Amino acid sequence: MGEEEGDWNATIEEWLLAEGQCVAGALASVTDGAMYAAAPVANEEGWGLLFKEPYKTMLAQEDGTEKEETIDESAILKSVAEGKRPAQGLWIAGEKYTITRQEEDDVDGAPIKIAVAGRPKKGVVIYITSVGTIIIGMFDETKSATQTVGNCRKSVHAFTEYMMGIGY
């Protein structure tokens, strides 16, 4: 792990996890959707909660059959960052999330894209800055009553303001 990556991991932990609004958080590049920092930092838990290397899984097809498909979570995240709804759905750490909202907004006058996705009792809030940083916050209602989509979104929004303020 490089020095800069370690600093980003701690920054994510400070902005997204310290107040208990998110269970995990990450930063990724819009260029390829690849995550380059994640938290919680201890035992690389953030990576386990937010990322899985490309893998194959059986997916239901429109005709009711199942077909083995390769899931590349980085490519899927890149697609979401571009404002698309991936045909395979949003996959994070081997779990499928349903995208419930995609919208555009602005932070301090700069345009951003937002995606919100969920599955039973948990979900993710994804902000994409105009300079190409993807900020991901994950909440898990089974971990804490304060971990809700609204609280997670507030934390991700505040972190996005900070990141954009320093050029990301």
Legacy VTK file of the C-alpha trace (Angstrom):
# vtk DataFile Version 3.0
C-alpha trace
ASCII
DATASET POLYDATA
POINTS 168 float
0.000 0.000 0.000
1.437 3.347 -1.021
1.704 6.275 1.371
-0.910 8.300 -0.517
-3.367 5.392 -0.527
-2.951 5.023 3.225
-3.776 8.694 3.672
-6.941 8.359 1.556
-8.047 5.336 3.577
-7.773 7.344 6.813
-9.537 10.313 5.193
-12.455 8.090 4.171
-12.621 6.688 7.683
-12.667 10.205 9.177
-15.331 11.642 6.838
-17.639 8.668 6.296
-17.236 6.274 9.219
-16.321 8.307 12.323
-19.869 9.508 12.986
-21.384 6.066 12.411
-23.493 7.036 9.384
-21.711 4.601 7.019
-20.339 1.101 7.577
-17.778 1.458 4.757
-16.547 3.905 2.152
-14.289 4.041 -0.881
-12.788 6.243 -3.569
-12.595 5.184 -7.207
-11.613 6.665 -10.543
-14.281 7.460 -13.131
-11.763 6.485 -15.840
-12.072 2.753 -15.141
-14.214 2.451 -11.990
-11.264 1.002 -10.077
-11.280 1.657 -6.339
-8.003 2.964 -4.950
-8.849 3.493 -1.287
-11.314 1.944 1.159
-12.266 1.995 4.827
-12.602 0.661 7.511
-8.843 0.375 7.360
-8.365 -2.312 10.051
-7.762 -5.734 8.481
-8.661 -4.157 5.100
-12.318 -4.583 6.091
-13.415 -1.811 3.713
-12.087 -3.754 0.732
-14.000 -6.850 1.842
-17.240 -4.869 2.148
-16.908 -2.956 -1.126
-14.917 -4.899 -3.709
-14.524 -8.285 -5.330
-12.195 -9.160 -8.218
-13.981 -10.126 -11.486
-15.904 -13.384 -11.065
-18.521 -15.550 -12.752
-22.061 -16.020 -11.452
-25.367 -17.344 -12.729
-27.769 -14.551 -13.731
-31.453 -14.848 -14.581
-32.250 -14.011 -18.198
-35.393 -12.381 -19.583
-36.663 -15.744 -20.856
-36.522 -17.244 -17.338
-33.338 -19.258 -17.879
-30.040 -18.705 -16.127
-26.735 -17.989 -17.795
-23.220 -17.767 -16.385
-21.878 -14.235 -16.770
-18.693 -12.482 -15.732
-19.177 -9.693 -13.204
-16.538 -6.947 -13.354
-17.478 -4.626 -10.498
-15.061 -1.873 -11.597
-16.548 -1.767 -15.114
-20.054 -1.739 -13.620
-19.135 1.153 -11.293
-17.698 3.060 -14.265
-20.994 2.547 -16.100
-22.971 3.870 -13.114
-20.622 6.875 -12.922
-21.477 7.610 -16.560
-25.169 7.790 -15.587
-26.070 4.383 -17.019
-28.004 1.523 -15.446
-25.919 -1.607 -16.061
-27.852 -4.503 -17.576
-26.365 -6.868 -14.966
-27.277 -4.507 -12.116
-24.915 -2.875 -9.635
-22.658 -5.421 -7.948
-20.562 -4.562 -4.900
-18.427 -7.168 -3.120
-20.357 -9.986 -4.762
-23.801 -8.642 -3.812
-26.364 -7.248 -6.245
-27.885 -3.843 -5.497
-30.899 -2.271 -7.186
-30.326 1.282 -8.393
-33.256 3.278 -7.023
-32.165 6.776 -7.977
-29.824 8.479 -10.423
-29.768 12.253 -10.516
-27.661 15.305 -11.161
-27.064 18.014 -8.606
-24.366 20.516 -7.780
-21.980 21.034 -4.901
-20.865 24.624 -4.455
-21.889 25.355 -8.051
-20.024 22.405 -9.598
-22.084 19.653 -11.274
-22.111 16.164 -9.754
-23.907 12.907 -10.456
-25.528 10.868 -7.709
-26.623 7.233 -7.650
-28.412 5.490 -4.793
-28.790 1.719 -4.702
-30.122 -0.742 -2.170
-30.764 -4.292 -1.138
-32.576 -5.504 1.983
-31.367 -3.518 5.025
-28.323 -2.012 3.289
-27.313 0.191 0.424
-24.830 2.556 -1.164
-24.736 6.235 -2.007
-22.398 7.137 -4.871
-21.349 10.683 -5.780
-19.345 11.381 -8.938
-17.484 14.695 -9.054
-16.986 16.748 -12.195
-13.236 16.005 -12.132
-13.708 12.233 -12.096
-13.663 11.059 -8.485
-16.217 8.447 -7.428
-17.083 8.585 -3.719
-18.944 5.599 -2.284
-20.614 5.338 1.105
-22.241 2.098 2.285
-24.820 1.825 5.060
-26.076 -1.264 6.867
-29.197 -0.857 8.992
-28.407 -4.080 10.880
-25.161 -2.532 12.217
-26.636 0.679 13.632
-29.949 2.561 13.758
-28.125 5.684 12.494
-27.094 3.932 9.288
-29.864 4.955 6.917
-29.813 6.103 3.305
-30.448 9.697 4.426
-27.639 9.787 6.980
-25.234 8.035 4.626
-26.080 10.522 1.889
-25.415 13.472 4.231
-21.968 12.061 5.061
-21.133 11.353 1.408
-22.323 14.854 0.452
-20.120 16.488 3.122
-17.126 14.368 2.043
-17.784 15.317 -1.584
-17.752 19.012 -0.638
-14.395 18.471 1.075
-12.933 16.487 -1.843
-14.079 19.051 -4.414
-12.640 21.807 -2.243
-9.189 20.221 -2.551
-9.521 19.559 -6.286
-10.986 16.069 -6.458
LINES 1 169
168 0 1 2 3 4 5 6 7 8 9 10 11 12 13 14 15 16 17 18 19 20 21 22 23 24 25 26 27 28 29 30 31 32 33 34 35 36 37 38 39 40 41 42 43 44 45 46 47 48 49 50 51 52 53 54 55 56 57 58 59 60 61 62 63 64 65 66 67 68 69 70 71 72 73 74 75 76 77 78 79 80 81 82 83 84 85 86 87 88 89 90 91 92 93 94 95 96 97 98 99 100 101 102 103 104 105 106 107 108 109 110 111 112 113 114 115 116 117 118 119 120 121 122 123 124 125 126 127 128 129 130 131 132 133 134 135 136 137 138 139 140 141 142 143 144 145 146 147 148 149 150 151 152 153 154 155 156 157 158 159 160 161 162 163 164 165 166 167
